[in-house]
Amino acid sequence: MTLETLHSLIELLPTYGERRAAGLRQEFGARWWSYQRLYQETFGVAALLKRRGVRPGERIVLWAPNTPEWVAFFLGASLRGVVVVPVDEGSSPTHVRQLVEQVDAVLVAHGPAQDISWCERATQPLSWQEDELRESSFEDLAIPVGPNDPAVILYTSGTTSQPKGVVLTHGNLVSEIEPFRAWRWLLRIIPCRVLSLSPLSHTQGLMLGLCVPLAIGLSVLYSASVDPMHVIRTIRQQRVTLLVAVPRIQHLLVKTLRQRPYERQGLTLGERVRTIRSFLLRRHILFLATHAEFGYWFWALLVGGAALPPDDERFWFESGYFLAQGYGLTETTAIVSINLITPFFGHLGSIGKPLQRQKVRLAEDGEILVGGPNVSPGYAEGSTPEDQVFTDRNGFLHTGDLARQDSSGRLYFVGRKKDIIVTGEGFNVYPDEVEAVLNRMAEVRDAVVIGLEQDSHEEVHAVLLLNNGADAADVVRRANTELEPHQTIRGWTVWPGGDFPRTSLLKAKRQAVTATVQRWRSERPLLRPAAESRPTLQAIREATSRNQRLALLAQYLTRLPAEQRTAEQLRLVGDLGLSSLDLIELLTLMEATGQVDLQHVAVAEDATLADLGTLARMPEPARSRSRLPAREPGWSRGPIGSLVRAVTQPFLIGVWASLCARVVPTWPAKPLTISQPFILAAAPHRHWLDGFAVYAALPRHLRRRLMVVTNRDFHEYFAPSPGVPRSIRLLVGLVYHVLMPLVFRFTILPGFGTTRVGLYETGALLDRGYSLITFPKGFFFLPQDAQHHDPGVALMAIQTQLPILPVWFDGNHALRLRPRRNRPRIEVHFGEPIPVTPDMTPGEVIAKVEAAFARMA
């Protein structure tokens, strides 16, 4: 089947059935839509647009983060012949208002976090209820479109100029899909999971994170965060095969990996490999270290949007990964050329050979010229002057990018035509080459090299984003020793903010940086910019919102030196009023702000600012020594454990249920319509055998993959308090290492619920199809103030959108392990499944579960 329009792509969706199509990974869990559901939701959007009177050819603005709903809305609009104008989720309301007026949009579709109170046009949240119309046929809802009809208007990143609206047709989009469709037969047999970190509002994200994967049957996972530690965890726990990212994100990944501790030698991984001259030994060490972080499912990266730093390219090559670096523009529908580097061979530094079905030439000055079916027909009206020529008379687009070409036809990116710095000696300096040297420095978070006028000529000037305490003069001195004489950095500016202004692809806005530095020089030519403003405790206390307070507190603990912090003995819970859920989120923000791994850190209820600040600055090996395990023993996690459990679980629980208790399930009036995975919330929890009773009461088709969350049973074994008898510790250890793994998979959450690694492991098992048994109200005999729901489990339900099945016990106080002649009657009451939606809060989820318990008690 040859694709002609996006309608052809939509018709392919049901052929992949229940295979996972699109998902969203948040902090602890992922929620997925199958291809079949995506097909149905696409019809729901098309029916919604039809009901709201949106006509073919009209334009709608799509302002939301990457989610499965975004994909459905885009495809549903395409089915109706409606033109979509995507906007980055972080765009300001002022920018979106101007865009809505410029394109004359008739509807603004938005995510839950976007403020649309200003909008006078029709609005639509990305949650719709058109169930009665999803059964409509393709012919009822589809509006015929041709290859030359516009499908989307994408606004360019605008790093060096004002953004322009690029019109892409159905033919443009499918022309870029066709070269990849040769892989579809193999991928039907071998499923592949893609983590796409590029925004869908950009052409790279749209093509490589939506159109291409769905056309060949891949599973695409989007992420709510691009923090390096979150990305690494997501790749490992979600078993990602391919990563699609921009160079900025992969550069942060490389930096994070190089700074990871290497065994117990007191060295980082980067320091260790720098001392090795042998390529084979260096590859061996990098291969083992990186695969220990990512897992062995991950094997390929696809990077585009900007030039990849040479050191990063070599890092992935020496680590044994497949690396594909693409080059393209919005005007060329993302991809012009691809360079594939395998673990065995490759041409490092190249942006590859052009794809088929397009023509690529180099002008006399080295500018890349592109022609073919992937080139846009032009800009949207109002984006550019009316007399601006889009393509030349031969049909070639002038990209503004400079490259050189070798004898084999491979292209090597040189730089942007507009960015060239012409020095007083007449030499051309390409900023990318100087930035690559600066970004190799450990103290440099990022750098932008610009040309500043000095004595009627340009000089090379570096704008540096540095780590705390770094010496800018020393950084520039060391960089100059690696640069050619004509590339020498003559001046520098330390950027005072937390980050450069960036585009949706995280590229620094060079024009904005240049204008800011020029303004500083004109206002205070002899002074450097003021140091970055530091958060204070007063600002934290005066924060008007919970999110703002947590963000300021994370900056206070990670960016402010210990000697400058005050009131270190303030308690996080008692004095600052943080809840258990707040502490979980605070650790996540600290991890992103300070680039440290805090996933194994547990925070006590009486912890102070000093305690948390110390943990943030403690070396990783020191934090590791204080870890509590978050999952079952290693032997039970692999195939051997699964095989043993497949035999022992039904046998042990079956024998117990026939000799020790009479388990009687009761069901709601309506038939129970639920399938795995789900989250089962049971109360009251009176005995550790309650999990056995739940298993015995469940229908056979729901028993197969069950796991248990516990947050107290093993605490006295791993972190005993004074006076705990050794016999108790040994008994609990026997339960942990032998008895429990024979019956259930399980994860461990601490009593206060702030060790995030238990939630990560729980989310990973839910993603693999396990259903979760949790006892949210704790043990019945605990003090009253300990009988509270763990907000982490409620948060997990929201992020995975799994239904919650409430269960109430009667008579479980009589449970015993020994056989009895008069077996006690244990009633297990099942309630109606509780649906969970993304816009719910943990408090709302807990309230719904409590209400279900109250009805069943």
Number of C-alpha atoms within 10 A of each C-alpha: 5 9 20 19 24 24 22 15 19 22 13 19 23 16 11 17 14 14 20 21 26 29 22 21 23 19 21 26 26 25 23 23 20 20 25 18 20 26 22 21 25 24 31 25 28 33 27 21 21 15 11 12 10 19 15 18 16 17 24 26 24 26 26 25 23 26 21 23 24 22 19 23 26 25 28 28 29 27 27 25 27 26 25 27 25 25 25 20 19 13 14 12 15 10 10 19 16 11 17 20 11 14 19 14 19 17 22 24 21 22 21 14 12 17 11 20 8 9 14 10 14 12 16 16 16 19 17 13 12 16 12 9 17 20 12 14 10 15 8 10 20 18 17 13 21 15 17 15 19 22 30 26 27 25 25 20 23 17 17 15 13 12 14 20 23 24 25 28 26 23 23 27 29 25 22 25 21 17 13 12 17 11 11 16 11 11 14 14 8 10 13 18 23 25 26 24 23 28 25 27 27 26 30 29 23 22 21 24 30 22 20 21 22 23 22 23 27 25 25 26 28 25 23 15 14 18 18 23 22 22 23 20 19 24 23 20 22 25 21 24 21 21 24 22 25 25 23 20 21 24 22 19 19 18 19 18 20 21 17 21 19 18 11 8 8 12 14 16 20 19 15 17 19 9 9 13 9 10 10 11 13 17 20 14 17 24 17 14 20 22 17 11 15 21 20 15 17 22 18 21 22 21 25 27 26 20 22 23 20 15 17 19 20 15 16 23 22 21 20 22 20 20 25 19 25 25 24 22 20 24 28 26 27 25 22 25 20 23 24 19 25 17 16 10 10 14 12 18 19 26 26 25 20 22 14 13 13 17 16 18 15 17 12 7 10 18 21 21 20 23 21 18 18 26 27 24 18 16 22 17 14 11 15 16 9 9 6 8 13 16 18 11 8 7 14 18 22 19 17 15 19 21 21 16 17 9 6 8 11 19 25 19 23 18 21 17 16 11 19 18 23 17 19 15 9 11 12 13 23 20 23 22 16 25 20 21 19 26 21 18 15 14 18 18 17 23 24 24 26 27 19 20 14 11 8 8 14 17 23 24 23 25 21 26 23 22 15 13 8 13 13 19 12 10 17 20 12 13 20 18 10 13 15 10 9 16 20 19 19 12 13 18 20 19 24 16 12 13 13 21 15 16 17 19 23 18 19 22 18 20 16 16 20 19 11 12 21 15 12 16 15 9 10 11 11 9 10 15 15 10 10 12 9 12 18 17 15 8 14 19 12 11 15 10 9 11 13 14 19 21 18 21 22 26 19 23 23 23 17 16 12 15 6 9 16 12 10 13 12 16 18 23 17 13 11 14 10 18 16 20 16 18 23 21 19 21 25 21 21 26 21 21 18 17 18 23 21 24 22 19 21 26 21 19 18 12 16 21 19 19 17 22 20 14 18 23 14 14 15 16 14 10 18 13 8 12 16 20 17 23 21 18 17 10 13 22 14 10 10 11 16 18 12 14 19 16 12 16 19 16 13 14 18 15 12 20 20 13 16 20 24 19 22 14 18 14 13 12 8 8 8 13 7 13 11 18 20 23 27 23 21 25 23 24 21 19 16 15 16 22 21 20 24 23 22 22 22 14 11 9 9 16 18 17 19 24 23 21 22 23 20 15 15 20 19 16 19 13 12 14 10 7 6 11 11 11 9 13 18 12 11 19 16 13 15 19 15 15 12 17 23 21 23 24 23 25 22 25 28 21 18 20 23 28 26 25 23 27 26 21 19 28 27 21 23 25 19 13 14 22 24 28 25 23 25 24 19 24 19 15 12 11 9 11 6 14 15 13 19 22 23 22 26 22 23 23 27 25 23 25 19 26 21 25 22 24 27 23 22 15 14 24 16 13 21 16 12 9 14 11 8 10 17 17 16 21 19 25 21 24 21 19 21 16 14 20 16 14 13 14 15 20 13 13 22 19 13 17 22 17 12 20 19 10 9 15 12
